[in-house]
């Protein structure tokens, strides 16, 4: 459960891209944004080996919209992003297996002993179990919940900034003028 929450937090960057809304104006198609390096960094903090994640990509196609008033927004292709996230998570399966075996070895278990104990406790092989757990993830729901979290975080941040503002002091000039008494 801890790892699922960590993964959800890691995907927050992905949600930030998806949460941006487009506005009217000139649109510019840009190369896909690859979020794999950020996620790979978070995954290595969870114990997955960097070399097991090196070939994974998570391309997010997006459109940059430039408004007439100089504002801009980014809008990601949600369907393509869900598909890319699914592919990324499937690719993480071998890295998760490698991390499980590494942990078992560090605990003094051979791979064969770990496989036997794992199969006895779960009723499936390590590979099948990891694949089943990954297949149960609903990428679209995960992204939607992350979008909601990102929106509430932005709202909370904006209200925190407004509350923390100091009242503005009256405008001061650098060289105050003095009035002289008429003589």
C-alpha positions as a Markdown table, in Angstrom:
| # | Residue | x | y | z |
|---|---|---|---|---|
| 1 | Unk | 0.0 | 0.0 | 0.0 |
| 2 | Unk | 2.9 | 2.3 | 0.8 |
| 3 | Unk | 4.3 | 1.8 | -2.6 |
| 4 | Unk | 1.0 | 2.5 | -4.3 |
| 5 | Unk | 0.7 | 5.8 | -2.5 |
| 6 | Unk | 4.3 | 6.7 | -3.4 |
| 7 | Unk | 3.6 | 5.8 | -7.0 |
| 8 | Unk | 0.5 | 8.1 | -6.9 |
| 9 | Unk | 2.6 | 10.9 | -5.6 |
| 10 | Unk | 5.2 | 10.3 | -8.3 |
| 11 | Unk | 2.5 | 10.7 | -10.9 |
| 12 | Unk | 1.5 | 14.1 | -9.6 |
| 13 | Unk | 3.7 | 15.7 | -12.2 |
| 14 | Unk | 1.8 | 13.9 | -14.8 |
| 15 | Unk | -1.5 | 15.2 | -13.4 |
| 16 | Unk | -0.2 | 18.7 | -13.4 |
| 17 | Unk | 0.3 | 18.5 | -17.2 |
| 18 | Unk | -3.2 | 17.0 | -17.6 |
| 19 | Unk | -4.9 | 19.5 | -15.3 |
| 20 | Unk | -4.0 | 22.6 | -17.4 |
| 21 | Unk | -6.9 | 23.8 | -19.5 |
| 22 | Unk | -6.7 | 25.3 | -23.0 |
| 23 | Unk | -7.9 | 28.7 | -24.0 |
| 24 | Unk | -8.5 | 30.3 | -27.3 |
| 25 | Unk | -5.8 | 31.7 | -29.4 |
| 26 | Unk | -2.9 | 30.3 | -31.4 |
| 27 | Unk | -1.9 | 26.7 | -30.9 |
| 28 | Unk | 1.5 | 25.2 | -31.2 |
| 29 | Unk | 2.1 | 21.4 | -31.4 |
| 30 | Unk | 5.3 | 20.5 | -29.6 |
| 31 | Unk | 7.3 | 17.3 | -29.2 |
| 32 | Unk | 5.9 | 14.9 | -26.5 |
| 33 | Unk | 6.9 | 15.5 | -23.0 |
| 34 | Unk | 8.7 | 12.4 | -21.6 |
| 35 | Unk | 7.8 | 12.0 | -17.9 |
| 36 | Unk | 9.8 | 8.8 | -17.5 |
| 37 | Unk | 12.9 | 10.4 | -16.1 |
| 38 | Unk | 11.0 | 12.0 | -13.2 |
| 39 | Unk | 9.0 | 8.8 | -12.5 |
| 40 | Unk | 12.2 | 6.7 | -12.8 |
| 41 | Unk | 13.8 | 8.9 | -10.2 |
| 42 | Unk | 10.9 | 8.3 | -7.8 |
| 43 | Unk | 10.9 | 4.6 | -8.6 |
| 44 | Unk | 14.5 | 4.3 | -7.7 |
| 45 | Unk | 13.7 | 5.8 | -4.3 |
| 46 | Unk | 11.3 | 3.0 | -3.8 |
| 47 | Unk | 14.0 | 0.5 | -4.4 |
| 48 | Unk | 13.8 | -0.3 | -8.1 |
| 49 | Unk | 17.2 | -0.4 | -9.9 |
| 50 | Unk | 17.9 | 2.5 | -12.2 |
| 51 | Unk | 19.2 | 0.3 | -15.0 |
| 52 | Unk | 16.0 | -1.7 | -15.0 |
| 53 | Unk | 14.0 | 1.4 | -15.7 |
| 54 | Unk | 16.4 | 3.0 | -18.2 |
| 55 | Unk | 14.6 | 1.9 | -21.4 |
| 56 | Unk | 11.1 | 3.0 | -20.2 |
| 57 | Unk | 9.4 | 6.1 | -21.7 |
| 58 | Unk | 6.3 | 7.9 | -20.8 |
| 59 | Unk | 5.5 | 10.3 | -23.6 |
| 60 | Unk | 2.8 | 12.8 | -23.0 |
| 61 | Unk | 1.6 | 14.6 | -26.2 |
| 62 | Unk | 0.4 | 18.1 | -25.4 |
| 63 | Unk | -0.6 | 21.3 | -27.1 |
| 64 | Unk | 0.6 | 24.8 | -26.1 |
| 65 | Unk | -2.1 | 27.4 | -26.6 |
| 66 | Unk | -1.0 | 31.1 | -26.7 |
| 67 | Unk | -3.7 | 33.6 | -25.8 |
| 68 | Unk | -4.2 | 36.9 | -27.4 |
| 69 | Unk | -3.5 | 38.6 | -24.0 |
| 70 | Unk | -0.1 | 36.9 | -23.7 |
| 71 | Unk | -1.2 | 34.1 | -21.5 |
| 72 | Unk | -0.6 | 30.5 | -22.3 |
| 73 | Unk | -1.8 | 27.1 | -21.3 |
| 74 | Unk | -0.8 | 23.5 | -22.0 |
| 75 | Unk | -3.3 | 20.7 | -22.6 |
| 76 | Unk | -2.3 | 17.1 | -22.7 |
| 77 | Unk | -3.9 | 14.4 | -24.8 |
| 78 | Unk | -5.5 | 12.4 | -21.9 |
| 79 | Unk | -6.3 | 9.2 | -23.9 |
| 80 | Unk | -2.7 | 9.0 | -25.3 |
| 81 | Unk | -1.3 | 9.7 | -21.8 |
| 82 | Unk | -3.4 | 6.9 | -20.2 |
| 83 | Unk | -2.1 | 4.5 | -22.9 |
| 84 | Unk | 1.5 | 5.6 | -22.3 |
| 85 | Unk | 1.1 | 5.2 | -18.5 |
| 86 | Unk | -0.3 | 1.7 | -19.0 |
| 87 | Unk | 2.8 | 0.8 | -21.2 |
| 88 | Unk | 5.1 | 2.4 | -18.6 |
| 89 | Unk | 3.6 | 0.5 | -15.7 |
| 90 | Unk | 3.8 | -2.8 | -17.7 |
| 91 | Unk | 7.4 | -2.1 | -18.3 |
| 92 | Unk | 8.0 | -1.6 | -14.6 |
| 93 | Unk | 7.1 | -5.2 | -14.0 |
| 94 | Unk | 10.6 | -6.6 | -14.5 |
| 95 | Unk | 12.1 | -3.9 | -12.3 |
| 96 | Unk | 9.6 | -4.7 | -9.5 |
| 97 | Unk | 10.5 | -8.4 | -9.8 |
| 98 | Unk | 14.2 | -7.6 | -9.7 |
| 99 | Unk | 13.7 | -5.5 | -6.6 |
| 100 | Unk | 11.8 | -8.3 | -4.9 |
| 101 | Unk | 14.6 | -10.8 | -5.6 |
| 102 | Unk | 17.2 | -8.3 | -4.5 |
| 103 | Unk | 15.4 | -7.8 | -1.2 |
| 104 | Unk | 15.1 | -11.6 | -0.7 |
| 105 | Unk | 18.8 | -12.1 | -1.4 |
| 106 | Unk | 19.6 | -9.4 | 1.1 |
| 107 | Unk | 17.5 | -11.3 | 3.6 |
| 108 | Unk | 19.5 | -14.5 | 2.9 |
| 109 | Unk | 17.0 | -16.3 | 0.7 |
| 110 | Unk | 18.0 | -17.9 | -2.5 |
| 111 | Unk | 15.9 | -17.1 | -5.6 |
| 112 | Unk | 14.6 | -20.7 | -5.6 |
| 113 | Unk | 13.6 | -20.5 | -1.9 |
| 114 | Unk | 12.0 | -17.1 | -2.4 |
| 115 | Unk | 10.0 | -18.4 | -5.4 |
| 116 | Unk | 8.8 | -21.4 | -3.4 |
| 117 | Unk | 7.8 | -19.3 | -0.4 |
| 118 | Unk | 6.2 | -16.7 | -2.6 |
| 119 | Unk | 4.2 | -19.3 | -4.5 |
| 120 | Unk | 3.1 | -21.0 | -1.3 |
| 121 | Unk | 1.8 | -17.7 | 0.2 |
| 122 | Unk | 0.2 | -16.1 | -2.9 |
| 123 | Unk | -0.6 | -19.1 | -5.1 |
| 124 | Unk | 1.3 | -17.7 | -8.0 |
| 125 | Unk | 4.8 | -17.0 | -9.3 |
| 126 | Unk | 6.5 | -13.7 | -8.6 |
| 127 | Unk | 6.2 | -12.8 | -12.3 |
| 128 | Unk | 2.5 | -13.6 | -12.5 |
| 129 | Unk | 1.7 | -11.9 | -9.2 |
| 130 | Unk | 3.4 | -8.6 | -10.3 |
| 131 | Unk | 1.7 | -8.7 | -13.7 |
| 132 | Unk | -1.7 | -9.3 | -12.0 |
| 133 | Unk | -1.1 | -6.4 | -9.6 |
| 134 | Unk | -0.1 | -4.0 | -12.4 |
| 135 | Unk | -3.1 | -5.1 | -14.6 |
| 136 | Unk | -5.5 | -4.2 | -11.7 |
| 137 | Unk | -4.3 | -0.6 | -11.8 |
| 138 | Unk | -6.9 | 1.7 | -13.4 |
| 139 | Unk | -4.7 | 4.3 | -15.1 |
| 140 | Unk | -7.6 | 6.6 | -16.1 |
| 141 | Unk | -9.0 | 6.7 | -12.5 |
| 142 | Unk | -5.5 | 7.2 | -11.1 |
| 143 | Unk | -4.9 | 10.2 | -13.5 |
| 144 | Unk | -8.4 | 11.6 | -12.7 |
| 145 | Unk | -7.7 | 11.4 | -8.9 |
| 146 | Unk | -4.3 | 13.0 | -9.4 |
| 147 | Unk | -5.9 | 15.8 | -11.4 |
| 148 | Unk | -8.3 | 16.5 | -8.6 |
| 149 | Unk | -5.4 | 16.4 | -6.1 |
| 150 | Unk | -3.4 | 18.8 | -8.3 |
| 151 | Unk | -6.4 | 21.2 | -8.5 |
| 152 | Unk | -7.0 | 21.2 | -4.8 |
| 153 | Unk | -3.3 | 21.7 | -4.2 |
| 154 | Unk | -3.2 | 24.7 | -6.6 |
| 155 | Unk | -6.3 | 26.1 | -4.8 |
| 156 | Unk | -4.7 | 25.6 | -1.4 |
| 157 | Unk | -1.5 | 27.2 | -2.6 |
| 158 | Unk | -3.3 | 30.2 | -4.0 |
| 159 | Unk | -5.3 | 30.8 | -0.8 |
| 160 | Unk | -2.1 | 30.3 | 1.3 |
| 161 | Unk | -0.3 | 32.9 | -0.8 |
| 162 | Unk | -3.2 | 35.3 | -0.4 |
| 163 | Unk | -3.4 | 34.8 | 3.4 |
| 164 | Unk | 0.4 | 35.2 | 3.8 |
| 165 | Unk | 0.6 | 38.5 | 2.0 |
| 166 | Unk | 1.5 | 41.5 | 4.1 |
| 167 | Unk | -0.6 | 44.5 | 3.9 |
| 168 | Unk | 1.0 | 47.0 | 1.5 |
| 169 | Unk | 2.4 | 50.1 | 3.1 |
| 170 | Unk | 1.7 | 53.6 | 1.8 |
| 171 | Unk | 3.8 | 54.5 | -1.2 |
| 172 | Unk | 7.1 | 56.1 | -0.1 |
| 173 | Unk | 9.3 | 58.2 | -2.2 |
| 174 | Unk | 13.0 | 58.0 | -2.1 |
| 175 | Unk | 13.5 | 61.7 | -1.6 |
| 176 | Unk | 10.7 | 63.1 | 0.5 |
| 177 | Unk | 9.9 | 66.8 | -0.1 |
| 178 | Unk | 10.1 | 69.2 | 2.7 |
| 179 | Unk | 7.9 | 72.2 | 2.9 |
| 180 | Unk | 9.7 | 75.5 | 3.8 |
| 181 | Unk | 8.1 | 78.2 | 5.7 |
| 182 | Unk | 7.5 | 81.3 | 3.7 |
| 183 | Unk | 9.8 | 84.2 | 4.8 |
